[in-house]
Structures are given as structure tokens and as C-alpha cells.
Amino acid sequence: MKFVLFHLMPYRDLNFDEAKKYRSVWTLMPNSAYNPDKGADEYEEYIDQLVSGERLGYDVIAVNEHHQTPYGLMPAPNLIASALIQRTKKVKIGVFGRALPLVNNPLNIAEEFAMLDNLSRGRLITGFVRGIGAEYHTAGVNPAFSHGRFYEAHDLIVQAWTRSGPFAYEGEHFNFRYVNTWPRPYQQPHPPIWVPSQGSSETIRWSADPARKYPFVVTFSTSDAVSNYLKMYRTEASRFGYEASSDQLGWAAPIYVAETDERAREEARIPLQRLFNNYLPMPWEMLLPPGYSSMASTIELAKVRTGIGVQEQTLEDLIEKGTVVVGSPKTVRDRIASMRDKTGLGNMICLHQFGTLSNELTRRSMEMFSAEVMPSLRAKTLASAAAE
Amino acid sequence: MAPVAKRLDINGVQISTLRQGQGQPLLFLHGANGASAWLPLFEELSNAYDVIVPEHPGFGLSDDPDWIKSIPDIAMFYLDFLEQLKLSNVALVGTSLGGWIAAEVAVRSSTTLASLTLVCPAGVRVRGTPIADTFMWGPEESVRNLFFNQAIADRMLSVKPTEEQLTALLKNRFSTTKLAWEPRGFNPDLEKWLHRIKIPTQVIWGSEDKLIPAAYAEKWKENIPHATVSVLQECGHLPHIEKSDVVASKIHQLTGHAQ
């Protein structure tokens, strides 16, 4: 099993009573609440946390992209990735991911990733995502064309990385007379592409296609949903005539480790509830702008009206549903091992800092995860997993 | 009396229409919420006109072809529609999104049109006075914000929609997004061609329109100087529902059927 140290870089110094006055902290909470002195400290500390991932034995340290929100301070994740490259030697650098449909020139993404791949001498892992619903409000991009723009931008970027230029790209959404990006990627034919997603059958099938075999990462979902989606990926792979490897199956979850279950719950409670009840929530209209999901899935979702951040959740709810992993080293080990044995999971994307969790507790949890959870999980392979 | 419901095939696109009455053809172009119901306004107008109410491509039970991507595409579609139905001397009426479509039709060709009535139309921008963002409104808010008279909103909210109605609403919302998300509710190219509209034109607005402020009426007047402007007091974004008798009589006046 491989371990990814993942960060959202939230802005923690929020007045949560003030935040409640807005429909969401996304898009609508005034940025006058951002204090640059505090923000600069956040960046410095968060980058240090990620850099320590190399010493702690993580395989990948990773960042992601979000816009106009204190939920995550990385509208331009490649800037952070570039800093991480300069401060590390061996660890892989993940950008999970860039939101392809939100840009009007996907070649910029191809160019920046190619630069990072060269700067790191091939340590880059890229992620391709569609962005969260609210970001179609902030980017002004029409969600009705989200899927089309995603697939087309993907094709354009991969061609820019792999075909000798100059060539013309003729699409529905993007048109370029000259595609001839310098530099080319360091890794050949191109850096790995991962697909983090909340899981739609369409995305899963597309990722599993033998032409791509892109590692899929289920983000912030209940354990039932995680196992369903990973199973769906394996089923799609076998329909395509091959067996999905554990490297193709990932799960991203908030993880907190302390000496005992009680202590872990006590320390993680408020910060995790902040993440799910204050940082993530947004009304339906922002979460699912029309077209972001297909009509059929929107109807299905509307029936249950569940989804990330739609209802208030307690720590107990989150633990019980398996959306978060909180406890003693043994509890955390067992939870991840059981998911691995059930699904064939090979990439564990660990969100150790979440919500308002302090620097001290984040670092202690990371150290403990590295020393007492990682080794045994790493030792065992998933021999039994695929048998299910 | 019930209007005649008919499926029409316009160049391969199947759309649903309701039609009733005789006399001068009156083509009514609905707004973002569609036109699944036969409104009192249509009933009243059908005493004097051949009232035709189509559901736009992408709305209600009409087809949703991929190639229709913008309001100008819908306008070109309606030029096909007018031609195929061999309509002439048409009183064209459009409300909100449908008003935008009507204006886009008229700037392209008015040869089959006799008059143009725009009711709280979208389509142009007044800098510094943005339209409200319906894409941020929740379901109840959307109903309440459209009416000045909250009794109408109360009545609408008290009716639980059927599964089919919900599906149609969602389809309408998807199509409105496709057509009007960016730029929000206007076409930057429309304003520069509005001078092409030479037929008798009127603009009707609700003084309490919370979606497109009544200040927008002046923008239309500026670009179509011969247009008459009526701002109806105590009326929201849907005058054709909230003040249907006034709207009907304004249409009669403009088209020379004054009663």
C-alpha cells in the first residue's frame, strides 16, 4: 500500500458565527475576513507539514485546487508544488488536481505540469478533476459544458505532452492552430494522471478504460460509497478485459491518530465537525449547478438530497459511516486494512490536517501514523483482496 | 375549452405546442420556467388571435438537441419555425428569457413579424445594475422573488409538483443554464443590433421585478427609440401572470385590436 500526505490548506482563523450569516463560506463569505499575516503563517506551516512527509516515509505529498473559499487556500496548487519540489529530494509530488473545465486554455495546464515534471526530474503525479459545483459560479464557466470541456481538455493536454508539435487541435470547446509546448514532460510518455472524484459511473468507466487505466481516488465518502465505487472500477476493468491493480484504487479520507480512541475522538471532534459542518457546506444550488451532474444523477441525488455538507454531522456520525478514520493506531490500522481487504485499495490519501486542527495535533498525528500505522499496512500486500 | 396540443417537427427537432383561437397569429415565447400550462392570458388573447405557445427546444416535452447551445441558436430555430408554419403578420410576444429570444429573432428578420412585445426581457446588460442570480436561488426563494403579490407565490408553493413536473422543471433549469449561465442572462452582441428592429415594439415591466430591475426598461428604450415602455406598479417579474389583463390590453393596443 502507498501513502499520500494530502493537504487542503484551510484558513483556520475564521469567525464561524460570522460565517453562518452566508449561504456558504464558498464564493459568498467576504474575503475581508482573510488576514494576510495569519494567512502567510498558514502557508509556511502547511508547506513544512508537507515537506516533513518525505522524512516520515510517505510516498507522495500532495496538494489540490480550490477557488474563493477558506476551505482551501490553493487556487494555484502548482505554486505550492513548485515550492515542495525545491525542498524535497525523493518523494513524489501530487497535484490532485487541476480543474480542467474551469480554464479557457488547457495548454497552460499542460505547460505548467510539464515544467513541474522537469523541475522535479520526474517526481510529478498529476490529477485531473472537474472542480466542485461552486467553482462554476466563481469561474463563470457554464456547468452545462463541464463534462465536454473536461474530456476535451484532457485529450488536448495528453496530445500536447505526447505528440510532436506543432500540430493543430480542432475541438468543440477548444481550438488551437499551434500546439507545440516547451518543455515536454520529463516522464515518458507523460506524468501519471490520477482521477480524484466523488464517483460517477461515467467518470469511473472513463478512468478504467484500458487506453487510460488512470488511478481513481474516491474522496470524502462513506465507507459504503468508497467500497461501491472501487468495486465499480474493478468491475469496469474486468468488463474491459483486465484486472484492476491496487495501484489504480485510491481512497482519500481525513485521518486522526492518538494514543487511545477516546483521546483521538476528543482531539479530532471540533476540527472535523468544522470541516464537515462549516467549511464544506453549500446549498444545493452551489453544490450541483445544473449540468454539473447528468440529469439522471441529479434526479437521483435530489431524491435523497444527501451529499457532502448538506446535513450537519457529528463526529460519531462521521466515524460510524466511515467517512473519517479516527482512533488509536490499532483502530486506524484495522479500519484501513479492512477497507483494503474489501476493495483492493492500494493508495491511501491521508488528510491529517483538517478543519481547525492545530499544528501541534496535526504533527503528532502524522508522526504516530507514520510510526505505528504505515509500516504494518505497507508490509502486507493485498493478496486476499482481489479474491472477494 | 382546451387548446390543441401538437408535436411539431421543425427541421428534425420535435417540439410541443399549444394553440387556440383564430385571427392574427400571436406567437408567445415563454421564459426560463417553461410553458407547460395554458395561462389565463392565453385564454383571453385567443378570443382575438391565433395563439401559438411552443415549448422551446430543451424545455418541457420538446427535444433537446446538442447543437442548440445559445439563445441565438434558438432564435434561428424560431425563424425556421415561422417559415415552416407559413406564419406572417405575427404578433410576437416574449417574456424574460423568451423576450430575449424574441429580440434575437427580430434583429435577424422581422419580415414575418407585425409587432413585438417584450415582457421583462433578459438579453441586454446595464453595467452597474446586475440582474439577480437565479442560479443561486433555492426553490422557494425562486417562486417568492418572481411575484410582488405573495398570495400567488403562496398558492404555487402549496401545490406539490408531480414527478413529471419536477423532471420538466429540472430539464428547464438545465437548458436555462446552457443558454444563460455565462454571460449571465445577456448576449453582448445583441445590443449593437437592436436598431434593426423597426416594427411596432413595446416593453412591459413590473416595477417590483426582483430578477431584472425595471431600470432595464430604459436600456431597451435607448436602443429601440420607437418602443413604448410601460412599467406596471405592484408587479414582479411575471406581469403576464400577475397583471395578465393589463398585458393583454397592451398587446391589443399595440396590434390595433384595441377593445
Chai-1 contact restraints between the chains, C-beta under 6 A:
chainA,res_idxA,chainB,res_idxB,connection_type,confidence,min_distance_angstrom,max_distance_angstrom,comment,restraint_id
A,G140,B,E182,contact,1.0,0.0,6.0,A-B,restraint_1
A,N142,B,W181,contact,1.0,0.0,6.0,A-B,restraint_2
A,N142,B,E182,contact,1.0,0.0,6.0,A-B,restraint_3
A,A144,B,T177,contact,1.0,0.0,6.0,A-B,restraint_4
A,A144,B,K178,contact,1.0,0.0,6.0,A-B,restraint_5
A,E285,B,M136,contact,1.0,0.0,6.0,A-B,restraint_6
A,P290,B,R173,contact,1.0,0.0,6.0,A-B,restraint_7
A,P290,B,F174,contact,1.0,0.0,6.0,A-B,restraint_8
A,P290,B,T177,contact,1.0,0.0,6.0,A-B,restraint_9
A,G291,B,F174,contact,1.0,0.0,6.0,A-B,restraint_10
A,G291,B,T177,contact,1.0,0.0,6.0,A-B,restraint_11
